Amino acid sequence: MSPRRVRAETDAVGRRERPLLITVDGEAVGGNDGQTIAGVMLAAGRLGWRRGVSGAARGVFCGIGVCFDCLVTVNAERDVRACRRRARDGDVVTLQSRWPGIPGTARESGSEDR
């Protein structure tokens, strides 16, 4: 998956850029209509948005929804694969982790761990 945006004038498909704005952990992040949430975050320079048991940052690994490394919470829905979900203008994305002691865990946020 590439963080590059295809410029409208060079797009062979003929798409036209329609900007959108999502919020990632309280920070406004801009993207284009049609990008996945992972694409928007990569284009904004965010390479990791989850933490593993070691505390190491995790982000997009496979880019096709198989590995589940890119899980985020979107509009209060947990465990959304950022590489598969198209960003919609106004989406609220919260980073998450399943490991105790790391910010964003289900136990710390008070929600049930799935």
N, C-alpha and C positions, 0 to 999 in steps of 0.2 A: 504494500500500500504506500503510495507516495503522498507526501504532504503538499506537493505542488498543486496549484490551482491552474486549470486550463483557461487561458485568456479567451474571451469571447470571440475575438477576431481570428483566432487560430483553431477554434473548435470545429472539427470536421462534421460533427453531428448538428451543429447550428444552434446549440443552446445559448441562451443569453443569461448573464449573471443577474440573479435576483438575490440581493443581500438578505441575510437573516442574522439575528442576534440571539445567542443562548447565554445562560448564566452557569458558570462552572464554579462551584464552591464560593458563590458570592461575587465572582469576577465576570464581567461582560466579555464574551468572546464572539467575534464576528466570523461569519462564514457565508457560504452561498447555498441557495436552494438546491437540493439534490445531493449534498454531501452527507456522509454518515457523521455521527457524533465523533467517532474516532478521527475522521478526516478533518473535521473542524478543529479538534484539539491538536492534531499533528501540525496542521497549517499554522496554528498559533504558537507553535514551539513547545507544546506540552508532550513529552515523550513517555511519561509514566504517570499513572493515575490510580494505582492500587499498590498495596504493599504486601509482599509475601511474608512468610513466617520469619525469615531472616531480617526483615525490614527493608529489603531491596525493592526498588520501584519496579512495578510491572505495568505494561501498557499493551499495545497491539503486538501479538506474536504471529499468529497465522493470518489474520485479516479476513477470514472467511467464516468465522463463527464456530470453529471446532474446538479451540483450546480453552476458551472461557477466561483468558488472562485480562480481557478488557472490560470486565463487568463494572457497571456503574449503576447509580440510582437515577432514574429520569422521572421527573414529576411525581416523586414519592413511590415509584415502582422499582423495587430492588431487583438486582441481578439481570439488568438489561445489557446485552452484548453491544458495546459501542460500535463495533465494526459492522454490525448488521442493521442497526437502527438509524434511519434517516433523521437528521436534525430538522426540527420544526421551529419556526420563529417563536421565541418566548419559552422554549424548553428550559427547565431548571435541572441541572445535572449536579449530583453530589457524588464525590468519590467515596469508595467504600473499601472495606477490608474485612476479612473473616477472622482475623487473628486477634486474640485478646491483647490489650495493652497498646494497640495501634489505633490512632484516631480514625473514626469512621466505622468501627466495628458495630455489629448489631447489638452487642451487650451494652456498649457505652451509649448508644443512641436510644436505648430503651425498647427497641423493636425486637421481635422474635427472630432468632437465627434460623434460617432455613436450611 
